[in-house]
Amino acid sequence: GLIGRREFALMKATAVLVNTSRGPIVDEAALIEALQNRTIAGAALDVFDREPLADDHPLRNLENTVLTPHLGYVTEDNYRIFYGLAVEVIRAWLDGAPIRVLRAEDQLDRSR
């Protein structure tokens, strides 16, 4: 409920809400109202309050939405990069020369 009626009312009419994080961050009823009333221009959603999104859900009938089933990140390039980097890190660790190592002292320096 971080984004609700108040926040939608503060947005420009040309605003497009993009949520790929967690569905409940956005008050879904307020979003539907904002989209129906054209308070905002549109929404691109990869997450919802309840997943999977019901066949008769109001978001499915709005022309100013782009909806994906929580897989917007799934692309061949993303998988190639993600798994390629994972293999690189494992190989380096097995060779006794770890890379991209997180150290506690590095994390402490960032918080200052």
VOGU-3710 file (C-alpha; in Angstrom, 3 decimals, decimal comma):
1> gligrrefal> 0,000/0,000/0,000  2,854/2,444/-0,565  1,159/3,867/-3,645  -2,535/4,637/-3,318  -5,149/7,242/-4,224  -3,160/10,125/-2,744  -0,015/9,239/-4,706  -1,924/8,723/-7,963  -3,576/12,133/-7,500  -0,095/13,702/-7,248
11> mkatavlvnt> 1,102/12,149/-10,529  0,949/13,801/-13,915  -1,734/12,590/-16,298  1,083/11,314/-18,541  2,583/9,129/-15,791  2,955/5,400/-16,310  3,307/3,212/-13,231  5,727/0,302/-13,610  5,730/-2,382/-10,927  7,976/-5,417/-11,259
21> srgpivdeaa> 8,697/-5,724/-7,549  5,778/-6,779/-5,357  2,059/-6,489/-6,095  0,932/-5,230/-2,680  3,210/-2,184/-2,946  0,428/-0,641/-5,020  -3,157/-0,347/-3,779  -4,736/-2,306/-6,629  -8,213/-0,789/-6,247  -6,727/2,724/-6,332
31> liealqnrti> -4,669/1,811/-9,406  -7,703/0,490/-11,261  -9,606/3,669/-10,398  -6,691/5,867/-11,550  -6,461/3,966/-14,840  -10,210/4,023/-15,475  -10,423/7,760/-14,719  -7,232/8,506/-16,696  -5,659/10,064/-13,597  -2,496/8,417/-14,944
41> agaaldvfdr> -1,812/7,352/-18,519  -1,114/3,710/-17,883  0,513/0,900/-15,970  2,969/-1,874/-16,761  2,666/-4,660/-14,220  4,602/-7,860/-13,735  3,236/-8,522/-10,229  -0,217/-8,453/-8,670  -1,890/-8,721/-5,269  -2,853/-12,297/-6,104
51> epladdhplr> -1,009/-14,395/-8,636  -1,879/-15,650/-11,085  -4,158/-12,799/-12,061  -7,749/-14,040/-12,284  -9,235/-14,309/-15,771  -12,011/-11,859/-14,853  -9,758/-9,338/-13,085  -10,561/-5,691/-14,014  -6,934/-4,968/-14,981  -7,280/-7,387/-17,895
61> nlentvltph> -9,960/-5,218/-19,499  -8,153/-1,886/-19,382  -6,591/-0,707/-22,632  -3,956/1,351/-20,807  -2,155/-1,573/-19,173  0,648/-3,934/-20,137  0,519/-7,105/-18,050  3,035/-9,933/-17,797  2,837/-12,999/-15,526  5,781/-12,213/-13,219
71> lgyvtednyr> 8,334/-13,114/-15,830  9,171/-9,768/-17,393  12,837/-10,385/-16,621  12,890/-13,665/-18,581  14,840/-13,016/-21,742  17,523/-15,011/-23,456  20,041/-12,208/-22,883  19,277/-11,988/-19,155  19,682/-15,733/-18,716  22,908/-15,755/-20,730
81> ifyglavevi> 24,354/-12,962/-18,574  23,055/-14,297/-15,240  24,194/-17,890/-15,719  27,398/-16,840/-17,463  28,360/-14,698/-14,480  27,401/-17,486/-12,067  29,638/-19,956/-13,890  32,481/-17,413/-13,939  32,225/-16,915/-10,162  32,116/-20,671/-9,477
91> rawldgapir> 35,111/-21,349/-11,728  37,121/-18,599/-10,048  36,249/-19,958/-6,595  37,189/-23,520/-7,615  40,506/-22,146/-8,940  41,158/-20,584/-5,530  40,849/-17,020/-6,806  37,327/-15,840/-5,879  35,989/-12,784/-7,684  33,280/-10,262/-6,772
101> vlraedqldr> 33,746/-11,049/-3,089  31,650/-9,117/-0,576  33,567/-8,160/2,537  31,949/-6,954/5,759  34,323/-3,994/5,991  33,339/-2,864/2,478  29,674/-2,909/3,482  30,403/-0,899/6,642  32,203/1,781/4,608  29,147/2,220/2,360
111> sr> 26,864/2,954/5,315  28,890/6,002/6,382
//
